[in-house]
């Protein structure tokens, strides 16, 4: 059965690559992906699936009923959205939508999940349970997973899911075709820090006649970095990066206000709550020292992506069975990127795995995900689809 499934995946590799390239040329951003949704629906047409679409977003939920009614339920997820990036890869199938690009490989995720749906549909009678295929918009900062959960994706089979798996391709760092995961924290939780320093504008030649917000904002940015190094345990890491800093219109005008925005990454709920309190305290304290007002907002985004230990062991063993020991790599450390699949794993035991899809022979120098130069080798699609399908088949066959 293992070799048959892999052989069947290899047989549809060219079709999956064609689907991926079609998706790559027509990227859409956010929660509303009408063309992408229609492409997925067309690709699933004819399969024995119960298909539903989202109300608040362009999602697709497809349920495959196995040969045993009332058995376990496995969720397989693929995200579909692109990024606001101008593509510079030079690929012959480059994005035709100006300012949008599949720079994170979600086109491969979508095509791979279609492949898994085809492989499992052909084995429907053998499945001792049901599979839910979760085609998700809005992973890139729009909390698409949260929206789909609110609309019932985890109960789409009529009963709660027993396990969930997701896969993410990587354009650099890993050798092509290598899978990598770890138990426990895999990816950081994320939050946003939004600060507006409120002063009083005036002439740049007479700063004493105004209340200048810019020096205070600059001091806050620097103090937040010191806060991280002096208040937080290096073994429970925190990252605070200011990516937006705005103030003023001309060099001789003191503006009324200055603002900045930061992304905050943590690996525990404790660290997140501590950085929430500390960052607000630092900004308010500096504003008070300068005689200024400040508006500080700390917004939670995604929780930490935590792989269930048993499910990660199961995933690793499945990869090794399918492809050999050299195709699986234990991740030494989690990464500081974030994922809304964390919301699924908060509710359902499961695992998230990375797959090297570097189009270069040198992963160390290749452009990373989110780069306008990021290139992905879609020859990995068959292996990714086969792994998702095999995970579902084996997990449904487990007694616990």
One Martini backbone bead per residue (centre of mass of N, CA, C, O) as a GRO file, in nm:
protein
  400
    1UNK     BB    1   0.057   0.063  -0.021
    2UNK     BB    2   0.285   0.264  -0.004
    3UNK     BB    3   0.391   0.235  -0.297
    4UNK     BB    4   0.122   0.295  -0.433
    5UNK     BB    5   0.089   0.580  -0.328
    6UNK     BB    6   0.354   0.691  -0.442
    7UNK     BB    7   0.296   0.616  -0.736
    8UNK     BB    8   0.037   0.785  -0.760
    9UNK     BB    9   0.172   1.053  -0.701
   10UNK     BB   10   0.376   1.049  -0.935
   11UNK     BB   11   0.150   1.039  -1.162
   12UNK     BB   12   0.046   1.353  -1.062
   13UNK     BB   13   0.276   1.561  -1.065
   14UNK     BB   14   0.224   1.730  -1.325
   15UNK     BB   15  -0.059   1.828  -1.238
   16UNK     BB   16   0.030   1.972  -0.979
   17UNK     BB   17   0.229   2.167  -1.113
   18UNK     BB   18   0.018   2.305  -1.294
   19UNK     BB   19  -0.155   2.408  -1.063
   20UNK     BB   20   0.059   2.572  -0.918
   21UNK     BB   21   0.119   2.765  -1.162
   22UNK     BB   22  -0.159   2.882  -1.181
   23UNK     BB   23  -0.164   3.000  -0.895
   24UNK     BB   24   0.096   3.175  -0.923
   25UNK     BB   25  -0.032   3.373  -1.147
   26UNK     BB   26  -0.303   3.413  -0.928
   27UNK     BB   27  -0.273   3.593  -0.680
   28UNK     BB   28  -0.409   3.626  -0.343
   29UNK     BB   29  -0.524   3.838  -0.075
   30UNK     BB   30  -0.636   3.709   0.213
   31UNK     BB   31  -0.982   3.616   0.258
   32UNK     BB   32  -1.034   3.696  -0.056
   33UNK     BB   33  -1.032   3.417  -0.308
   34UNK     BB   34  -1.208   3.361  -0.576
   35UNK     BB   35  -1.017   3.231  -0.785
   36UNK     BB   36  -0.887   3.019  -0.604
   37UNK     BB   37  -1.144   2.878  -0.520
   38UNK     BB   38  -1.228   2.792  -0.809
   39UNK     BB   39  -0.978   2.623  -0.869
   40UNK     BB   40  -1.024   2.418  -0.644
   41UNK     BB   41  -1.306   2.323  -0.723
   42UNK     BB   42  -1.217   2.217  -0.999
   43UNK     BB   43  -0.998   2.012  -0.889
   44UNK     BB   44  -1.237   1.851  -0.714
   45UNK     BB   45  -1.395   1.764  -0.936
   46UNK     BB   46  -1.542   1.430  -0.900
   47UNK     BB   47  -1.509   1.389  -0.615
   48UNK     BB   48  -1.609   1.221  -0.304
   49UNK     BB   49  -1.723   1.516  -0.185
   50UNK     BB   50  -1.800   1.736   0.080
   51UNK     BB   51  -1.879   2.069  -0.007
   52UNK     BB   52  -1.765   2.382   0.136
   53UNK     BB   53  -1.813   2.731   0.195
   54UNK     BB   54  -1.752   3.029   0.302
   55UNK     BB   55  -1.879   3.327   0.450
   56UNK     BB   56  -1.617   3.522   0.546
   57UNK     BB   57  -1.464   3.337   0.331
   58UNK     BB   58  -1.258   3.167   0.072
   59UNK     BB   59  -1.329   2.878   0.153
   60UNK     BB   60  -1.253   2.512   0.171
   61UNK     BB   61  -1.457   2.227   0.257
   62UNK     BB   62  -1.361   1.875   0.256
   63UNK     BB   63  -1.538   1.564   0.277
   64UNK     BB   64  -1.427   1.230   0.345
   65UNK     BB   65  -1.589   0.931   0.334
   66UNK     BB   66  -1.551   0.644   0.466
   67UNK     BB   67  -1.612   0.295   0.521
   68UNK     BB   68  -1.653   0.403   0.828
   69UNK     BB   69  -1.881   0.485   1.039
   70UNK     BB   70  -1.777   0.693   1.306
   71UNK     BB   71  -1.497   0.745   1.290
   72UNK     BB   72  -1.235   0.900   1.265
   73UNK     BB   73  -1.071   1.233   1.242
   74UNK     BB   74  -0.897   1.410   0.980
   75UNK     BB   75  -0.691   1.697   0.934
   76UNK     BB   76  -0.611   1.881   0.635
   77UNK     BB   77  -0.383   2.152   0.554
   78UNK     BB   78  -0.415   2.444   0.322
   79UNK     BB   79  -0.285   2.732   0.214
   80UNK     BB   80  -0.375   3.017  -0.034
   81UNK     BB   81  -0.223   3.274   0.016
   82UNK     BB   82  -0.065   3.573  -0.044
   83UNK     BB   83   0.160   3.846  -0.112
   84UNK     BB   84   0.278   4.192  -0.099
   85UNK     BB   85   0.468   4.114  -0.372
   86UNK     BB   86   0.720   4.174  -0.608
   87UNK     BB   87   0.816   3.985  -0.851
   88UNK     BB   88   1.182   3.848  -0.921
   89UNK     BB   89   1.242   3.548  -1.053
   90UNK     BB   90   1.176   3.481  -1.376
   91UNK     BB   91   0.953   3.309  -1.415
   92UNK     BB   92   0.732   3.184  -1.652
   93UNK     BB   93   0.503   3.190  -1.395
   94UNK     BB   94   0.460   3.464  -1.319
   95UNK     BB   95   0.296   3.698  -1.186
   96UNK     BB   96  -0.015   3.877  -1.298
   97UNK     BB   97  -0.033   4.029  -1.018
   98UNK     BB   98   0.024   4.321  -0.913
   99UNK     BB   99   0.172   4.299  -0.591
  100UNK     BB  100   0.162   3.976  -0.614
  101UNK     BB  101   0.280   3.674  -0.424
  102UNK     BB  102   0.405   3.339  -0.392
  103UNK     BB  103   0.646   3.371  -0.136
  104UNK     BB  104   0.545   3.101   0.064
  105UNK     BB  105   0.410   2.840  -0.095
  106UNK     BB  106   0.086   2.810  -0.108
  107UNK     BB  107   0.058   2.681  -0.387
  108UNK     BB  108   0.176   2.409  -0.291
  109UNK     BB  109  -0.023   2.346  -0.068
  110UNK     BB  110  -0.275   2.334  -0.244
  111UNK     BB  111  -0.182   2.120  -0.449
  112UNK     BB  112  -0.111   1.903  -0.234
  113UNK     BB  113  -0.403   1.875  -0.119
  114UNK     BB  114  -0.530   1.783  -0.377
  115UNK     BB  115  -0.359   1.530  -0.397
  116UNK     BB  116  -0.458   1.400  -0.134
  117UNK     BB  117  -0.755   1.386  -0.222
  118UNK     BB  118  -0.707   1.194  -0.458
  119UNK     BB  119  -0.571   0.960  -0.311
  120UNK     BB  120  -0.802   0.909  -0.098
  121UNK     BB  121  -1.044   0.874  -0.289
  122UNK     BB  122  -0.922   0.603  -0.411
  123UNK     BB  123  -0.944   0.494  -0.078
  124UNK     BB  124  -1.218   0.515   0.065
  125UNK     BB  125  -1.296   0.215   0.155
  126UNK     BB  126  -1.025   0.198   0.350
  127UNK     BB  127  -1.143   0.408   0.543
  128UNK     BB  128  -1.187   0.430   0.911
  129UNK     BB  129  -1.289   0.727   0.817
  130UNK     BB  130  -1.241   1.080   0.812
  131UNK     BB  131  -1.169   1.361   0.588
  132UNK     BB  132  -1.042   1.697   0.622
  133UNK     BB  133  -1.022   1.961   0.390
  134UNK     BB  134  -0.824   2.265   0.447
  135UNK     BB  135  -0.890   2.553   0.266
  136UNK     BB  136  -0.694   2.847   0.341
  137UNK     BB  137  -0.718   3.162   0.406
  138UNK     BB  138  -0.539   3.414   0.570
  139UNK     BB  139  -0.245   3.357   0.702
  140UNK     BB  140  -0.119   3.653   0.636
  141UNK     BB  141  -0.260   3.817   0.904
  142UNK     BB  142  -0.597   3.709   0.900
  143UNK     BB  143  -0.695   3.451   1.052
  144UNK     BB  144  -0.820   3.204   0.889
  145UNK     BB  145  -0.835   2.977   1.098
  146UNK     BB  146  -1.024   3.119   1.293
  147UNK     BB  147  -1.259   3.144   1.092
  148UNK     BB  148  -1.291   2.838   1.029
  149UNK     BB  149  -1.348   2.751   1.317
  150UNK     BB  150  -1.602   2.930   1.355
  151UNK     BB  151  -1.735   2.765   1.096
  152UNK     BB  152  -1.656   2.437   1.162
  153UNK     BB  153  -1.409   2.261   1.052
  154UNK     BB  154  -1.358   2.061   1.308
  155UNK     BB  155  -1.687   1.960   1.253
  156UNK     BB  156  -1.749   1.872   0.948
  157UNK     BB  157  -1.804   1.550   1.008
  158UNK     BB  158  -1.993   1.567   1.292
  159UNK     BB  159  -1.720   1.558   1.453
  160UNK     BB  160  -1.447   1.562   1.616
  161UNK     BB  161  -1.128   1.590   1.581
  162UNK     BB  162  -0.829   1.379   1.628
  163UNK     BB  163  -0.648   1.511   1.391
  164UNK     BB  164  -0.365   1.722   1.267
  165UNK     BB  165  -0.221   1.840   0.948
  166UNK     BB  166   0.078   2.014   0.827
  167UNK     BB  167   0.245   2.196   0.553
  168UNK     BB  168   0.577   2.355   0.481
  169UNK     BB  169   0.753   2.529   0.266
  170UNK     BB  170   1.107   2.581   0.170
  171UNK     BB  171   1.348   2.792  -0.010
  172UNK     BB  172   1.552   2.730   0.223
  173UNK     BB  173   1.805   2.559   0.428
  174UNK     BB  174   1.681   2.308   0.290
  175UNK     BB  175   1.682   2.033   0.140
  176UNK     BB  176   1.550   1.880  -0.106
  177UNK     BB  177   1.298   1.671   0.046
  178UNK     BB  178   1.316   1.764   0.339
  179UNK     BB  179   1.204   1.685   0.655
  180UNK     BB  180   1.079   1.897   0.940
  181UNK     BB  181   1.070   1.863   1.305
  182UNK     BB  182   0.908   1.909   1.636
  183UNK     BB  183   0.845   1.894   1.952
  184UNK     BB  184   0.652   2.128   2.052
  185UNK     BB  185   0.781   2.413   1.998
  186UNK     BB  186   0.799   2.554   1.660
  187UNK     BB  187   0.645   2.834   1.680
  188UNK     BB  188   0.576   3.144   1.733
  189UNK     BB  189   0.426   3.380   1.888
  190UNK     BB  190   0.210   3.667   1.820
  191UNK     BB  191   0.241   4.031   1.828
  192UNK     BB  192   0.132   4.375   1.873
  193UNK     BB  193   0.290   4.703   1.878
  194UNK     BB  194   0.124   5.023   1.947
  195UNK     BB  195   0.258   5.360   1.907
  196UNK     BB  196   0.164   5.693   2.038
  197UNK     BB  197   0.319   6.002   2.042
  198UNK     BB  198   0.209   6.292   2.225
  199UNK     BB  199   0.232   6.627   2.138
  200UNK     BB  200   0.365   6.950   2.018
  201UNK     BB  201   0.391   7.153   1.775
  202UNK     BB  202   0.659   7.324   1.579
  203UNK     BB  203   0.946   7.485   1.553
  204UNK     BB  204   1.265   7.365   1.491
  205UNK     BB  205   1.412   7.631   1.629
  206UNK     BB  206   1.184   7.588   1.889
  207UNK     BB  207   1.160   7.333   2.101
  208UNK     BB  208   1.062   7.483   2.369
  209UNK     BB  209   0.770   7.552   2.215
  210UNK     BB  210   0.741   7.243   2.233
  211UNK     BB  211   0.647   6.878   2.202
  212UNK     BB  212   0.867   6.640   2.130
  213UNK     BB  213   0.818   6.304   2.005
  214UNK     BB  214   1.080   6.184   1.879
  215UNK     BB  215   1.286   6.126   2.105
  216UNK     BB  216   1.093   5.941   2.262
  217UNK     BB  217   1.052   5.727   2.044
  218UNK     BB  218   1.350   5.651   2.019
  219UNK     BB  219   1.385   5.565   2.314
  220UNK     BB  220   1.180   5.335   2.306
  221UNK     BB  221   1.311   5.158   2.096
  222UNK     BB  222   1.571   5.112   2.260
  223UNK     BB  223   1.443   5.017   2.533
  224UNK     BB  224   1.312   4.754   2.424
  225UNK     BB  225   1.582   4.608   2.378
  226UNK     BB  226   1.680   4.618   2.670
  227UNK     BB  227   1.443   4.475   2.796
  228UNK     BB  228   1.497   4.197   2.667
  229UNK     BB  229   1.798   4.159   2.788
  230UNK     BB  230   1.703   4.227   3.113
  231UNK     BB  231   1.400   4.065   3.160
  232UNK     BB  232   1.477   3.799   2.992
  233UNK     BB  233   1.498   3.476   2.933
  234UNK     BB  234   1.705   3.311   2.709
  235UNK     BB  235   1.521   3.028   2.742
  236UNK     BB  236   1.267   3.247   2.685
  237UNK     BB  237   1.223   3.394   2.416
  238UNK     BB  238   1.243   3.736   2.277
  239UNK     BB  239   1.094   3.941   2.013
  240UNK     BB  240   1.165   4.288   1.912
  241UNK     BB  241   1.035   4.458   1.616
  242UNK     BB  242   1.073   4.753   1.444
  243UNK     BB  243   0.891   4.837   1.130
  244UNK     BB  244   0.761   5.117   1.231
  245UNK     BB  245   0.843   5.476   1.159
  246UNK     BB  246   0.659   5.783   1.228
  247UNK     BB  247   0.739   6.135   1.133
  248UNK     BB  248   0.662   6.398   0.987
  249UNK     BB  249   0.734   6.645   0.692
  250UNK     BB  250   0.978   6.832   0.803
  251UNK     BB  251   1.283   6.939   0.931
  252UNK     BB  252   1.138   7.229   1.058
  253UNK     BB  253   0.916   7.032   1.197
  254UNK     BB  254   0.730   6.977   1.470
  255UNK     BB  255   0.537   6.733   1.556
  256UNK     BB  256   0.267   6.608   1.726
  257UNK     BB  257   0.355   6.309   1.631
  258UNK     BB  258   0.450   5.962   1.696
  259UNK     BB  259   0.507   5.637   1.539
  260UNK     BB  260   0.497   5.279   1.622
  261UNK     BB  261   0.577   4.934   1.517
  262UNK     BB  262   0.562   4.596   1.652
  263UNK     BB  263   0.697   4.279   1.671
  264UNK     BB  264   0.604   3.989   1.875
  265UNK     BB  265   0.798   3.711   2.007
  266UNK     BB  266   0.697   3.392   2.149
  267UNK     BB  267   0.709   3.064   2.361
  268UNK     BB  268   0.510   3.182   2.590
  269UNK     BB  269   0.265   3.296   2.792
  270UNK     BB  270   0.444   3.427   3.002
  271UNK     BB  271   0.613   3.607   2.811
  272UNK     BB  272   0.381   3.761   2.687
  273UNK     BB  273   0.272   3.895   2.950
  274UNK     BB  274   0.539   4.033   3.024
  275UNK     BB  275   0.575   4.204   2.759
  276UNK     BB  276   0.320   4.358   2.782
  277UNK     BB  277   0.381   4.507   3.050
  278UNK     BB  278   0.668   4.618   2.985
  279UNK     BB  279   0.612   4.786   2.726
  280UNK     BB  280   0.408   4.975   2.851
  281UNK     BB  281   0.586   5.083   3.080
  282UNK     BB  282   0.816   5.202   2.909
  283UNK     BB  283   0.649   5.403   2.738
  284UNK     BB  284   0.518   5.558   2.972
  285UNK     BB  285   0.776   5.644   3.119
  286UNK     BB  286   0.906   5.810   2.891
  287UNK     BB  287   0.676   6.003   2.843
  288UNK     BB  288   0.679   6.124   3.129
  289UNK     BB  289   0.977   6.228   3.119
  290UNK     BB  290   0.884   6.425   2.861
  291UNK     BB  291   0.583   6.532   2.892
  292UNK     BB  292   0.403   6.307   2.760
  293UNK     BB  293   0.191   6.136   2.562
  294UNK     BB  294   0.046   5.793   2.537
  295UNK     BB  295  -0.035   5.528   2.304
  296UNK     BB  296  -0.099   5.182   2.395
  297UNK     BB  297  -0.095   4.872   2.197
  298UNK     BB  298  -0.165   4.523   2.267
  299UNK     BB  299  -0.180   4.253   2.024
  300UNK     BB  300  -0.302   3.962   1.968
  301UNK     BB  301  -0.254   3.684   1.757
  302UNK     BB  302  -0.064   3.417   1.769
  303UNK     BB  303   0.003   3.133   1.887
  304UNK     BB  304   0.180   2.884   1.966
  305UNK     BB  305   0.333   2.630   1.788
  306UNK     BB  306   0.229   2.298   1.891
  307UNK     BB  307   0.360   1.987   1.898
  308UNK     BB  308   0.272   1.683   1.938
  309UNK     BB  309   0.463   1.431   2.043
  310UNK     BB  310   0.322   1.178   1.925
  311UNK     BB  311   0.265   1.300   1.640
  312UNK     BB  312   0.561   1.353   1.570
  313UNK     BB  313   0.658   1.064   1.583
  314UNK     BB  314   0.462   0.962   1.370
  315UNK     BB  315   0.560   1.143   1.141
  316UNK     BB  316   0.858   1.057   1.138
  317UNK     BB  317   0.801   0.755   1.085
  318UNK     BB  318   0.657   0.798   0.814
  319UNK     BB  319   0.886   0.928   0.660
  320UNK     BB  320   1.090   0.694   0.695
  321UNK     BB  321   0.918   0.478   0.558
  322UNK     BB  322   0.890   0.626   0.280
  323UNK     BB  323   1.212   0.778   0.251
  324UNK     BB  324   1.392   0.768   0.491
  325UNK     BB  325   1.620   0.890   0.718
  326UNK     BB  326   1.744   1.127   0.524
  327UNK     BB  327   1.440   1.282   0.510
  328UNK     BB  328   1.481   1.338   0.824
  329UNK     BB  329   1.471   1.631   1.050
  330UNK     BB  330   1.564   1.739   1.352
  331UNK     BB  331   1.479   2.005   1.523
  332UNK     BB  332   1.651   2.194   1.749
  333UNK     BB  333   1.479   2.460   1.692
  334UNK     BB  334   1.278   2.696   1.691
  335UNK     BB  335   1.088   2.944   1.530
  336UNK     BB  336   0.994   3.299   1.488
  337UNK     BB  337   0.776   3.228   1.336
  338UNK     BB  338   0.427   3.227   1.235
  339UNK     BB  339   0.101   3.047   1.290
  340UNK     BB  340  -0.248   2.963   1.246
  341UNK     BB  341  -0.227   2.651   1.303
  342UNK     BB  342  -0.218   2.688   1.609
  343UNK     BB  343  -0.527   2.680   1.649
  344UNK     BB  344  -0.561   2.385   1.583
  345UNK     BB  345  -0.341   2.271   1.792
  346UNK     BB  346  -0.509   2.377   2.042
  347UNK     BB  347  -0.757   2.153   1.974
  348UNK     BB  348  -0.566   1.946   1.813
  349UNK     BB  349  -0.389   1.684   1.770
  350UNK     BB  350  -0.059   1.738   1.617
  351UNK     BB  351   0.127   1.839   1.309
  352UNK     BB  352   0.409   2.025   1.182
  353UNK     BB  353   0.578   2.049   0.859
  354UNK     BB  354   0.872   2.066   0.681
  355UNK     BB  355   0.969   2.140   0.326
  356UNK     BB  356   1.205   2.114   0.102
  357UNK     BB  357   1.203   2.364  -0.199
  358UNK     BB  358   1.466   2.417  -0.332
  359UNK     BB  359   1.583   2.554  -0.650
  360UNK     BB  360   1.861   2.520  -0.535
  361UNK     BB  361   2.187   2.386  -0.455
  362UNK     BB  362   2.191   2.635  -0.226
  363UNK     BB  363   2.028   2.696   0.064
  364UNK     BB  364   2.212   2.919   0.201
  365UNK     BB  365   2.169   3.136  -0.063
  366UNK     BB  366   1.883   3.134  -0.083
  367UNK     BB  367   1.590   3.259  -0.094
  368UNK     BB  368   1.345   3.342   0.110
  369UNK     BB  369   1.074   3.355   0.245
  370UNK     BB  370   0.914   3.658   0.115
  371UNK     BB  371   1.077   3.693  -0.122
  372UNK     BB  372   1.098   3.813  -0.454
  373UNK     BB  373   1.316   3.551  -0.503
  374UNK     BB  374   1.144   3.319  -0.437
  375UNK     BB  375   1.201   2.965  -0.493
  376UNK     BB  376   1.017   2.668  -0.600
  377UNK     BB  377   1.020   2.318  -0.606
  378UNK     BB  378   0.760   2.118  -0.753
  379UNK     BB  379   0.884   1.819  -0.718
  380UNK     BB  380   0.760   1.785  -0.409
  381UNK     BB  381   0.452   1.733  -0.431
  382UNK     BB  382   0.418   1.424  -0.420
  383UNK     BB  383   0.545   1.383  -0.139
  384UNK     BB  384   0.353   1.567   0.018
  385UNK     BB  385   0.088   1.427  -0.059
  386UNK     BB  386   0.166   1.142   0.042
  387UNK     BB  387   0.207   1.214   0.336
  388UNK     BB  388  -0.074   1.319   0.405
  389UNK     BB  389  -0.221   1.060   0.323
  390UNK     BB  390  -0.068   0.865   0.512
  391UNK     BB  391  -0.139   0.998   0.776
  392UNK     BB  392  -0.441   0.956   0.754
  393UNK     BB  393  -0.448   0.648   0.722
  394UNK     BB  394  -0.291   0.572   0.983
  395UNK     BB  395  -0.461   0.734   1.190
  396UNK     BB  396  -0.736   0.593   1.133
  397UNK     BB  397  -0.612   0.298   1.220
  398UNK     BB  398  -0.602   0.380   1.492
  399UNK     BB  399  -0.727   0.314   1.826
  400UNK     BB  400  -0.595   0.614   1.963
   0.00000   0.00000   0.00000
